[in-house]
């Protein structure tokens, strides 16, 4: 069997959507004649930096694959440990600000940079031990790609770099200085120019990189869902009309306009406050939390936090409507959960740019009727009440799920395996 070295700092038992992409590739690659050899870090590294840990994801991996876990020093730990107490809050804020400025110059490409020499050293051993045919790295963290770049230079083996997110073309990342921006561009350029193939998760992202680099080595392999994740899952039961948001609410997924719209719903229809609930699985920003409290929505918006992937699916299958948020500026982005939303057959209230990648997918699959401009509070409110009325009359739409083969993890891995075959030959 052909062998591929998978360089993935983020890997189960760490949780999250990006981790699942890599884990599902590892699960299905043997079906297509490729044996993955995984190079990652130890579980305690994730715990020290307070990252999500979901041990259930390990159950999905083939028992016979080789996973090598190394030590590492994650510089993100320094920042995460600066939890100021009240009496030293100002001082620690100053220290944290100073560290961020220094890091902007010297911590490149990211806080995982100290893993690069460890990954290169261990990677060389694995390449020799397993007679590796192809190197594959996944980022972020971008340090994975730097390790892949160095291994490619040393061994001459073909190398595929998977960009789960844009690097310097990411509009939501503001570098701390012009110098840091220049360093990041240099590093990204070296990675893109050296890799045999570069993978992106959306066509729009790929087109942006084509314009920037004028290269033909770029391909798209979308995120996806795994039908096996839905087997034997008992849906959660909710006593009210339930909306579910699965994932972190980051800057480009800020829910403030949704919260404002929900508040307006309850002002106009007080009875609805007793009959509508919103469950949020993941982290939510401080501004949104304050808005929830200010508008007295604590009993209507449940901040559940992170749950295991199996529990996530149970919540998803039990909800009446699924909520997706991508604010303007996020046109390149397709939230990974969109594909599991499609697989549920439930209506999706999508507060997303109408011309973005996520909207294209929903419209293509006939799920575009509840797409709303994320800036339009009045229209968001109108669609919430529209869906609530459909729920009251038992008229919420259900969508077919037997036509989604193109969005499965196995299909995505088939594309990756063809790419591996191509660069090996």
C-alpha positions as CSV (number, residue, x, y, z in Angstrom):
1,X,0.0,0.0,0.0
2,X,1.2,3.5,-0.8
3,X,2.0,5.7,2.2
4,X,1.4,9.3,3.0
5,X,2.9,11.2,6.0
6,X,0.2,13.4,7.5
7,X,1.6,16.4,9.4
8,X,-1.2,17.7,11.7
9,X,-0.6,19.6,14.9
10,X,-4.4,19.6,15.4
11,X,-5.6,16.0,15.6
12,X,-7.9,13.9,17.8
13,X,-8.4,13.9,20.7
14,X,-8.4,17.7,20.0
15,X,-11.9,18.6,18.9
16,X,-13.3,21.0,16.3
17,X,-14.2,21.1,12.6
18,X,-10.7,21.5,11.2
19,X,-9.6,18.4,13.2
20,X,-12.4,16.4,11.8
21,X,-11.4,17.1,8.2
22,X,-8.0,15.6,8.8
23,X,-9.3,12.7,10.9
24,X,-11.9,11.7,8.2
25,X,-9.1,11.8,5.5
26,X,-7.2,9.4,7.8
27,X,-10.2,7.2,8.2
28,X,-11.0,6.8,4.5
29,X,-7.6,6.9,2.8
30,X,-7.0,3.2,3.3
31,X,-10.1,2.5,1.2
32,X,-8.4,4.1,-1.7
33,X,-5.0,2.4,-1.3
34,X,-3.2,4.9,0.9
35,X,-1.8,4.2,4.3
36,X,-1.7,7.3,6.4
37,X,1.2,7.8,8.9
38,X,0.2,10.6,11.3
39,X,2.6,13.0,12.9
40,X,1.1,15.2,15.6
41,X,1.5,16.3,19.3
42,X,0.6,14.8,22.6
43,X,-2.8,15.3,24.2
44,X,-1.5,17.3,27.1
45,X,-0.4,20.1,24.7
46,X,-4.0,20.7,23.9
47,X,-5.0,20.7,27.5
48,X,-2.2,23.1,28.5
49,X,-3.4,25.6,25.9
50,X,-7.0,25.1,26.9
51,X,-8.1,23.8,23.5
52,X,-11.3,21.7,23.0
53,X,-10.7,18.0,23.6
54,X,-13.1,15.4,22.3
55,X,-11.8,11.8,23.0
56,X,-14.8,10.3,21.1
57,X,-13.2,11.3,17.8
58,X,-10.5,8.7,18.4
59,X,-13.1,6.0,18.1
60,X,-13.5,6.9,14.4
61,X,-9.9,6.2,13.5
62,X,-8.6,2.9,12.1
63,X,-7.0,0.9,14.9
64,X,-4.0,-0.2,12.8
65,X,-2.7,3.2,11.6
66,X,0.5,4.7,13.0
67,X,0.1,7.9,15.0
68,X,3.3,9.4,16.4
69,X,2.8,12.0,19.1
70,X,5.6,14.3,20.0
71,X,6.2,16.9,22.7
72,X,6.0,20.6,21.8
73,X,6.1,24.0,23.4
74,X,3.0,26.0,22.3
75,X,3.8,29.7,22.8
76,X,0.0,30.3,22.9
77,X,0.2,28.9,26.4
78,X,2.0,32.0,27.6
79,X,-1.0,34.2,26.5
80,X,-3.6,31.8,27.8
81,X,-2.1,31.6,31.2
82,X,-2.3,35.4,31.7
83,X,-5.5,35.3,33.5
84,X,-5.5,38.6,35.4
85,X,-6.9,38.9,38.9
86,X,-8.6,42.2,39.8
87,X,-5.7,43.7,41.7
88,X,-3.1,43.1,38.9
89,X,-5.4,43.4,35.9
90,X,-3.8,46.6,34.5
91,X,-0.3,45.3,34.9
92,X,-1.0,41.9,33.3
93,X,-2.8,43.6,30.5
94,X,0.3,45.6,29.8
95,X,2.5,42.5,29.9
96,X,0.1,40.6,27.6
97,X,0.2,43.6,25.2
98,X,4.0,43.6,25.2
99,X,4.2,39.9,24.6
100,X,1.8,40.2,21.6
101,X,3.9,43.0,20.1
102,X,7.1,41.0,20.6
103,X,5.4,37.9,19.2
104,X,4.4,39.9,16.2
105,X,8.0,40.2,15.2
106,X,9.5,36.9,16.4
107,X,6.8,34.3,16.7
108,X,6.3,33.3,13.1
109,X,4.4,31.8,11.5
110,X,2.4,31.2,14.7
111,X,2.5,30.1,18.3
112,X,3.3,26.5,17.3
113,X,6.6,27.5,15.6
114,X,8.7,25.6,18.2
115,X,7.2,22.3,16.9
116,X,8.7,22.8,13.5
117,X,12.2,21.4,14.3
118,X,10.6,18.5,16.3
119,X,8.3,17.7,13.4
120,X,11.1,17.8,10.9
121,X,13.3,15.5,13.0
122,X,10.5,13.0,13.6
123,X,9.2,13.3,10.1
124,X,12.6,12.3,8.6
125,X,12.6,9.2,10.8
126,X,9.0,8.3,9.7
127,X,9.9,8.9,6.0
128,X,12.7,6.4,6.2
129,X,11.0,3.9,8.5
130,X,7.8,3.7,6.3
131,X,9.2,4.5,2.9
132,X,6.8,7.4,2.6
133,X,5.6,8.3,-0.9
134,X,4.0,11.7,-0.3
135,X,4.0,14.4,2.4
136,X,0.7,16.1,3.3
137,X,0.4,19.0,5.7
138,X,-2.7,20.8,7.0
139,X,-2.9,24.3,8.3
140,X,-3.5,26.2,10.3
141,X,-1.4,26.2,12.3
142,X,0.8,27.3,9.5
143,X,3.8,25.7,11.3
144,X,2.6,22.4,9.8
145,X,3.2,23.8,6.3
146,X,6.7,25.1,7.3
147,X,7.6,21.6,8.5
148,X,6.2,20.1,5.2
149,X,8.2,22.7,3.3
150,X,11.5,21.7,5.0
151,X,10.8,18.0,4.6
152,X,10.1,18.5,1.0
153,X,13.4,20.4,0.5
154,X,15.4,17.7,2.4
155,X,13.8,14.6,0.8
156,X,12.6,15.8,-2.5
157,X,9.3,13.9,-1.9
158,X,6.1,15.3,-3.4
159,X,4.2,17.5,-1.0
160,X,0.6,18.6,-0.7
161,X,-0.4,21.6,1.5
162,X,-4.0,21.8,2.6
163,X,-5.2,25.3,3.5
164,X,-8.3,24.7,5.6
165,X,-8.5,28.5,5.8
166,X,-6.9,31.3,3.8
167,X,-3.6,32.5,5.2
168,X,-2.7,36.1,4.3
169,X,-5.9,36.5,2.2
170,X,-7.9,36.0,5.4
171,X,-9.7,39.3,5.9
172,X,-10.4,38.7,9.6
173,X,-6.7,38.4,10.6
174,X,-5.1,41.7,11.2
175,X,-1.3,41.4,11.7
176,X,0.2,43.3,14.7
177,X,2.7,45.2,12.5
178,X,3.8,45.7,8.9
179,X,6.9,43.7,9.5
180,X,4.9,40.7,10.7
181,X,2.7,41.0,7.6
182,X,5.8,41.0,5.4
183,X,7.2,37.9,7.2
184,X,3.9,36.1,6.8
185,X,3.7,36.8,3.1
186,X,7.2,35.6,2.6
187,X,6.5,32.3,4.4
188,X,3.2,31.7,2.6
189,X,4.8,32.4,-0.8
190,X,7.6,29.9,-0.1
191,X,5.0,27.3,0.9
192,X,2.8,27.9,-2.2
193,X,5.7,28.0,-4.6
194,X,7.3,24.8,-3.2
195,X,4.2,22.6,-2.7
196,X,3.3,20.3,-5.6
197,X,-0.4,20.9,-5.0
198,X,-2.2,23.4,-2.7
199,X,-5.8,22.5,-1.5
200,X,-8.5,25.0,-0.6
201,X,-11.9,24.3,0.9
202,X,-13.9,26.7,-1.4
203,X,-13.8,27.6,-5.1
204,X,-13.8,31.3,-4.2
205,X,-10.7,31.0,-2.0
206,X,-8.9,29.1,-4.8
207,X,-9.8,31.8,-7.3
208,X,-8.4,34.5,-5.0
209,X,-5.1,32.5,-4.7
210,X,-5.0,32.0,-8.5
211,X,-5.2,35.7,-9.0
212,X,-2.5,36.3,-6.4
213,X,0.0,33.6,-7.4
214,X,-1.0,33.0,-11.1
215,X,-0.4,29.2,-10.6
216,X,-2.3,26.1,-11.8
217,X,-1.4,23.9,-8.9
218,X,-4.5,24.9,-6.9
219,X,-7.4,22.5,-6.3
220,X,-10.6,22.6,-4.2
221,X,-11.7,19.8,-1.8
222,X,-14.6,21.0,0.2
223,X,-15.4,20.1,3.8
224,X,-18.1,17.5,4.1
225,X,-20.2,15.3,6.4
226,X,-19.9,11.6,7.2
227,X,-23.2,9.6,7.0
228,X,-21.8,7.2,9.6
229,X,-21.8,9.9,12.2
230,X,-25.6,10.0,12.1
231,X,-26.1,6.3,12.6
232,X,-27.6,5.2,16.0
233,X,-27.8,8.8,17.2
234,X,-30.9,9.6,19.3
235,X,-32.1,13.2,18.6
236,X,-32.4,15.5,21.6
237,X,-36.0,16.3,22.5
238,X,-37.0,20.0,23.1
239,X,-40.3,21.2,24.6
240,X,-40.2,24.4,22.5
241,X,-39.5,25.7,19.0
242,X,-35.8,25.2,19.0
243,X,-33.1,26.9,16.9
244,X,-29.5,25.5,17.0
245,X,-26.2,27.1,16.3
246,X,-23.3,24.7,16.2
247,X,-19.8,26.1,16.4
248,X,-17.9,29.0,17.7
249,X,-19.2,32.5,17.2
250,X,-16.1,34.3,16.1
251,X,-15.7,37.9,14.7
252,X,-17.1,36.9,11.3
253,X,-19.9,34.9,12.9
254,X,-20.9,37.4,15.5
255,X,-24.6,36.9,16.5
256,X,-25.4,40.4,17.7
257,X,-27.9,41.2,14.9
258,X,-29.6,37.8,15.5
259,X,-29.9,38.6,19.2
260,X,-31.3,42.1,18.4
261,X,-33.8,40.5,16.0
262,X,-34.8,37.9,18.6
263,X,-35.3,40.7,21.1
264,X,-37.6,42.5,18.7
265,X,-39.6,39.3,18.1
266,X,-40.3,39.0,21.8
267,X,-41.2,42.6,22.2
268,X,-43.8,42.4,19.4
269,X,-45.0,38.8,20.3
270,X,-44.5,38.4,24.1
271,X,-46.0,34.9,24.0
272,X,-43.2,33.8,21.6
273,X,-40.6,34.3,24.5
274,X,-42.2,31.3,26.3
275,X,-42.2,29.1,23.1
276,X,-38.8,29.8,21.4
277,X,-35.4,28.6,22.6
278,X,-32.0,29.0,21.0
279,X,-29.2,26.5,21.8
280,X,-25.6,27.6,21.1
281,X,-22.9,24.9,21.0
282,X,-19.5,26.5,21.2
283,X,-17.9,29.7,22.4
284,X,-19.6,33.1,22.1
285,X,-18.0,36.5,22.1
286,X,-18.2,38.8,25.1
287,X,-20.2,41.5,23.3
288,X,-23.0,38.9,22.4
289,X,-23.1,37.7,26.0
290,X,-23.6,41.2,27.3
291,X,-26.3,41.8,24.8
292,X,-28.1,38.6,25.8
293,X,-28.0,39.7,29.5
294,X,-29.0,43.3,28.7
295,X,-32.1,42.2,26.8
296,X,-33.1,39.6,29.4
297,X,-32.7,36.6,27.1
298,X,-30.9,34.3,29.5
299,X,-33.9,32.0,29.7
300,X,-34.3,31.9,25.9
301,X,-30.7,31.6,24.7
302,X,-28.8,28.6,26.2
303,X,-25.1,28.9,26.1
304,X,-24.3,25.2,26.2
305,X,-20.6,25.4,25.2
306,X,-18.6,22.6,23.6
307,X,-20.0,19.1,23.5
308,X,-18.7,15.9,21.9
309,X,-19.3,15.5,18.2
310,X,-21.9,12.7,18.9
311,X,-23.8,15.1,21.2
312,X,-23.5,17.8,18.6
313,X,-25.2,15.6,16.1
314,X,-27.9,14.7,18.6
315,X,-28.7,18.4,19.2
316,X,-28.7,19.0,15.4
317,X,-31.1,16.2,14.7
318,X,-33.4,17.3,17.5
319,X,-33.6,21.0,16.6
320,X,-36.4,22.4,14.5
321,X,-34.2,25.0,12.6
322,X,-30.5,25.3,12.2
323,X,-28.7,28.6,12.4
324,X,-25.7,29.7,10.4
325,X,-24.0,33.1,10.6
326,X,-21.3,34.5,8.4
327,X,-21.0,38.3,8.4
328,X,-20.0,40.4,5.4
329,X,-16.3,40.0,4.7
330,X,-16.7,36.2,5.0
331,X,-17.7,35.6,1.4
332,X,-14.9,33.0,1.0
333,X,-16.1,31.0,4.0
334,X,-18.3,27.9,4.1
335,X,-18.7,26.9,7.8
336,X,-17.9,23.2,8.1
337,X,-21.2,22.6,9.9
338,X,-23.2,23.6,6.7
339,X,-22.7,20.1,5.4
340,X,-24.0,18.4,8.5
341,X,-26.9,20.9,8.4
342,X,-27.6,19.7,4.8
343,X,-27.5,16.0,6.0
344,X,-30.1,16.7,8.7
345,X,-32.8,17.6,6.2
346,X,-33.7,20.6,8.5
347,X,-34.4,24.2,7.3
348,X,-31.3,26.5,7.7
349,X,-31.8,30.1,8.8
350,X,-28.6,31.4,7.1
351,X,-27.5,34.9,8.1
352,X,-24.8,35.0,5.4
353,X,-23.7,37.2,2.4
354,X,-26.0,36.3,-0.5
355,X,-23.1,36.3,-2.9
356,X,-20.7,34.2,-0.7
357,X,-19.6,30.6,-0.9
358,X,-22.0,29.3,1.8
359,X,-25.0,30.8,0.0
360,X,-23.9,29.1,-3.3
361,X,-24.0,25.7,-1.6
362,X,-27.4,26.3,0.0
363,X,-29.0,27.6,-3.1
364,X,-27.6,24.8,-5.2
365,X,-29.2,22.2,-2.9
366,X,-32.5,24.0,-2.7
367,X,-32.0,25.3,0.8
368,X,-31.7,29.0,0.0
369,X,-35.2,30.2,1.0
370,X,-34.1,31.3,4.4
371,X,-30.9,33.2,3.5
372,X,-30.9,36.7,5.0
373,X,-28.5,39.5,4.9
374,X,-26.7,39.3,8.3
375,X,-27.0,43.1,8.6
376,X,-30.8,43.3,8.2
377,X,-32.3,43.0,11.7
378,X,-35.9,43.5,10.4
379,X,-35.6,40.7,7.9
380,X,-34.0,38.4,10.4
381,X,-36.8,39.0,12.8
382,X,-39.3,38.4,10.0
383,X,-37.8,35.0,9.1
384,X,-37.6,33.9,12.8
385,X,-41.4,34.6,13.1
386,X,-42.0,33.0,9.7
387,X,-40.3,29.8,10.8
388,X,-42.0,29.9,14.2
389,X,-45.4,30.1,12.5
390,X,-44.6,27.2,10.3
391,X,-43.6,25.2,13.4
392,X,-46.9,26.1,15.2
393,X,-48.8,24.7,12.2
394,X,-46.6,21.7,11.8
395,X,-45.5,23.0,8.4
396,X,-41.7,23.3,8.7
397,X,-40.1,22.0,5.5
398,X,-38.1,18.8,5.4
399,X,-35.6,18.2,2.7
400,X,-34.3,15.1,1.0
401,X,-30.9,13.8,2.1
402,X,-30.4,11.0,-0.4
403,X,-28.8,13.3,-3.0
404,X,-25.8,14.5,-1.1
405,X,-23.2,12.0,-2.1
406,X,-20.9,14.7,-3.4
407,X,-20.7,16.2,0.1
408,X,-19.6,13.1,2.0
409,X,-16.3,12.6,3.7
410,X,-15.6,9.5,1.6
411,X,-16.1,11.4,-1.6
412,X,-13.8,14.2,-0.4
413,X,-11.2,11.6,0.5
414,X,-11.5,10.0,-3.0
415,X,-10.5,13.4,-4.5
416,X,-7.6,13.6,-2.1
417,X,-6.4,10.1,-3.0
418,X,-6.5,10.9,-6.7
419,X,-4.4,14.0,-6.0
420,X,-1.9,11.8,-4.0
421,X,-1.8,9.4,-6.9
422,X,-1.1,12.2,-9.4
423,X,1.8,13.8,-7.5
424,X,3.4,10.4,-6.8
425,X,3.4,9.4,-10.4
